[in-house]
Amino acid sequence: MKQVAVVGGGVIGLSIAWRAATLGHRVKVFDPNPGRGASWVAGGMLAPVTEAWPGEEDVLRLGEESLRRWPDFARDLAAEGFDPGLSEKGTLVVALDSADTGHLDVLAGFLRSLGRSVETLTGREARRLEPGVGGSVRSGLSVPGDLAVDNRKLLLALHKAAGQRGVEFVAEAVTSLESLRADAVVISAGAWSGRLHPALASAVRPLKGEILRLRPRRGCLPPPERTVRAMVEGKPIYLVPRSDGELVLGATQYEAGFDETVSARGVRELLEGAERVFPSIAEYELVEIAAGLRAASVDNLPFIGEIADGVFAATGHHRHGLLFAPVTADAITALLAGEPPPEHVEAAHPRRLNGLKSSERV
């Protein structure tokens, strides 16, 4: 068994620490505030299919591989005594105008070309599925296989399960890997990973996203039962219900460096877009606004694999940190044991950086 240092305590770092400790490794997690980074303000969608787009087949395959692992991952956490809040209600994707309907048509055609099943809906059929959907919705896609998870329940569950398995938490921000004494080091510091190793310096960057959390007031229509995603004038909107009655609304996405402040523009765009999709949200109580920094990679695939002797990357997960957590944890624990990683992980190996042109390393 090995002494493993995990740098970063978001959903990826916590998942790796828990799985590694379960297998008998001695694990330390280095993070000043584990579980409170970008993962804390995530929407919680586990939706590789509805996130898919032509040209990102490797992302889709890896996402579906991880999605298959999610039910067992959730059951194993529950067996430790901690509920991660997994939902199996599926996703409804809707469009409001002809341009957005065209986007759905492209998505549906792409998924069918890959052999995926997708149900096309009229606006009326979408409203029958989710009565709160607005009258301006023209069409939709139903994807019952998508899952969602309560990100905060998940993070608390992982933190407690890891501690129960003997993981030691060190409230320090690591600035140099040379200070760590371990047989293996895992870089899972999200948007800050590029500062920890030169191989990642120009390959992982912060991408800002803002989210709102709302709660229906007395007399309001309840939140939708399933995740509702939409393209509103070309901008993505998602509404993810929580079991406690809250609704997570997100997410903006733009380059802002390491700025984590919330902008008035971002809040306005989210509320205006959501009201067109789900009009009742205008009467909801606004209980939280927050921003987080996704760890964006140069090609939307994460970096999972060894980048130096005994140093492993588990970062660059972009919008898919929660989705990719099980497959990333299984991959890193396999590599620690000298075993091959799960299927489709090879495409995410950091060695692909050598094949990127300098202009692509933004």
N, C-alpha and C positions, 0 to 999 in steps of 0.2 A: 504494500500500500504506500501511497505517496503523500508528501506534504504539499498541499495545493493552495496557492494564493490566488484568489479571485479579486480582480481590481474592478470594482463597480457592483453596486447592489441593487440594480433595477431588476426587472422581471427576468432578464437573461442571466445575470449574475446569480440571483437567488435560486433560479431553477437549476443551474449548473451546480451550485454549492449543495443544494439539497440532494440532488441525484448522486453527486460524488461522495457525500458523507454517508448516504444510504449504502453505498458499495464499500464502505470501510476506509475511505481516504480521510486524512486529517486536513480539514479545510479552514482557511481564514478568509473572510470577506472584508476588503478594505473599502470603506465608504463612510463619509461623515454623517450621512443621513439615509441609510438604506431604505429603498422602497418609496422614496419621495422625489424621484426625478421625473423624466418624461413618462414613465410607466404609470405614475400616480394620476396624470391628467389625460390618459388615453381613453378612447371611446370603448374599447373592449370587443370590437368586431373580430371574428375569426372567419374571414370571408375571402379565401383565395380565389374563388370563382368570380364573385362580383367585383373584385379588384383587378381581375385579369385584363390584359390588353395585348393585341398583336405585337410581337417582338419581345415579349417578356415570358416566353414559354418556360424558361428555367425557373423563374420566380413562381409561376403557377404550379409547376411540378413539385417544387420544394414545399410550397404552401399546402398542397393537397396531402403530401406525405406527412407533414406535421399535423394537419387537421385529423388525419386517421389516428394519430397518436393521442389526440386531445382527450377523448373519453377515458382512456386508461390513466392518463396523466391526472385528470380530475379525480378519478376513483381512488388512485393511490394517495392523493392529498387528503381526500375525505377519510381514508382508512387511517391516516395519521391523526385524525380528529379535527380536521380543518376544512370547511366547505369553501371551495373557490368560486362558487356562484356561476356555474356553467348553465347556459340556456340553449335549448335545442329548437327554438321557435322558427329559425330560418330568417331569410332576408327578402324584403320587397324593394325593388328598384323602380323608381318612377321618373317620368319625363313630363315637362310642362309645355314645351313648344316643339315645332317641327325640327329644329336643330338638335334639341336634346333627344327627341325621338330617334333621329338619325344616329345619335351616339349609341342608344340602346340597340338599334338594329345591327350596328357594327359589332357590339359586344355579343349579342345573341348569335350572330353568324359565326363569330370567332369561336365561341364556346361549342357550338354545334359541330364546327369543323374538327374540334378536338374530341368529339364523341361525348360531350357533356350534355346532360338533359337540362333544358330550361323552358319554362312556360311563359309564353307571351300573353299579356293581359291588355284589355282595353281600360280606359280610365274608369268606366263603371265597374269592371271586374276588380280593379285595384281597390276601389272604395268598398266593394263588398267584402274584400279580404281585411281591409283596415278602414272602418267607417269614418275615422277622423281625417282621412286624406282629403285634400281640397278639391273643389270642383274644377279647378284649372288643370288638374293632372290629366294628361291625354292618353298615356300608355304606361305599361309597366312590365316588369319581369319578376316572376316568383322563383326564388332559389331556396327550396326547403332544406337543402343539405348544409347550408351555412350555420355556424354556431356563433354564440357571443358569450363573453364572460365578464363578470363584474371585476374590473381591474383592481379595485381597492381591496375587495375580499380576497382576490387571488394573491396580491402582494403580502397582505397580512398573513394569509395561510402559509405562503412560502417561507416568510420570515420565521414564523413560529415552528414550522416543520423542520426547517434547517437547524434552528437552535435546539430543538428537541433531539436532533441527530448528532449534536455535538459541534456544530459549526461555531467558530469563534468570530465575533464581529469586532472589527477594529475601526474606531471612528476617526480615520485619517484619510486625507486626500493624497493619494500617491502621485508624485510628480516624476519619479524615476524608478524604473524596474530594478535598478541595481541595488536599491535599498531593501529589496525583498529577499528573504532567505527561504527558498522553497525548491522542491524537486520540479514543480511545474507552475507556471504563471499563466493565468487566463485573463486576457484583456477584454473586459465587458463593460467598459466605461462609457458606452453610448457615444454622444456627440463629442466627448472629450478624448476618445480613444486615439485620435490622430496625434495627440500630444505625447503619447507614451511609447511610440515606436516609429522609427523612420519609414518603415514599410507602409504605415497607415497614414502618414502625415498629410498627404494630398489626396487620399482615397476616401476619407470619412469627414464629413462636414456637418455642422448644425443646420437644421431646417426647422424654422419656427412654426408652431401650430397653436391655435387658441381654441379653447372649448368652454362651453357654458353648461351648467347643471341647473335644471329647473324642476319645479314641483307643481302639480295641478292644485289650484285652489278649489274651495267648495263651489260646486256647480259647474266646473269645467269638465269637458270630455276627458276621460282617462288617457294616458299615453298609449301609443300603439303596442300591440302584443309582441311584435317582432321588430327587428331592426328595419328602419326605412332609410333607404339611400336615394339621393336624387341628384340630377344635374340641373341646376337653375342658371340659365343663361351661360352655360359652359362651366359653372363653378360647382364643385362637389359639396353636398350637404349630407350629413347623416344624423339620424336620431336613434339612440340606443336606449331602450327602457331598462330600468333596474327593478329588482324584485321589491325594493322598499318604496316604489312609486315614483322615484325620481326619473328624470329623462336627461340623458347626456346629449348635447348638441355640439357638433363639430363639423369640419375643422378647417380653419384657414391653413394656408401653407405658403410660406414665402421665405426668401433669404433675408436674414437679419443678424447674421453672426451669432454671438452668444447672448443677445438681448432677450431676456425672458419677461419683459413687461407686456401687459395687455394693451392693445391699441383700441381706441374708440371705433376706428374704421372696421377692425376685425369683428368687434361685437355687433356693430350695425349690420354688416354683411351677413353674419350668421343668423341674426334674428329676422331680417327681411327675407332671406331665402327660406328659412324654416316656416315662416308664417304663410308663405305661398304653398308650401307642401302640406303643412298641418296647421290650418288656421287657428285652432284653439290655443296654440302655444302662446299667442299674444296675451292671453289672460292668465298664464302661468306665473307663479312666483319665481323670480330669478334668485337662486340661492348661492351661486358661485360663478366666478369667472377666473380663468387661469390660462397660463401659457406654458408650453414645454418645448424642448428642443429635440426633435427626432435626429437620429444618427443616420443621415443620408449617405448612401454609397454612390460611387460613380456610375453604376449600372442598375441600381435598385435591388441587386442581389446582396445579401449579407456576406461578410467574410467569416468563414468558419474553417479553421484548420491551423496547422503549425506554421508560424512565420519565422521562427528561429529555434535553435535547439532548446526544447523545454518551454517555449513561449507559444501560446495558442491565442488566436484571434477568435472572438465571438462577438462581433459588433457589426455596425452598418445595416441594421435591420429595417431602417426607414419606417414605413407605416406598419410594419408587420412584426414588431417585437413580441406582442402577446401571442400572435398566431404561431410564430416560429420557435417559441420557448421550448416545447417538448422535443422537437427534432434537434435543436441546437444543443440542449442538455445531453441528449442521447449521443450526439456526435462527439462532443468533447469527452464524455466519460468513456466512449469507445476508444478514442485516440489516446487517452491516458493509459488505457489497458493494452495499447499496441494492437488494437483490433480495427477493422475497416469501419468507417462511419455508415449510417443508414443510407438507403438509396436516395439518389438525387442530391446529396450533400456535396459530392465531388465538384459539381458546377459552381459551388460557392467557395471553393478553396482560394485562399489569397494569392496563390501562384498566378492566377489570371491577370494580376496587376502588371506582370511583366509584358503582357501582350497589349496593354493599353497605350495609346499615343499620349504624349505629354499634354496635348491640348484637351484630352478627355479627363485629365486628372485635376478636376476643379476643386 
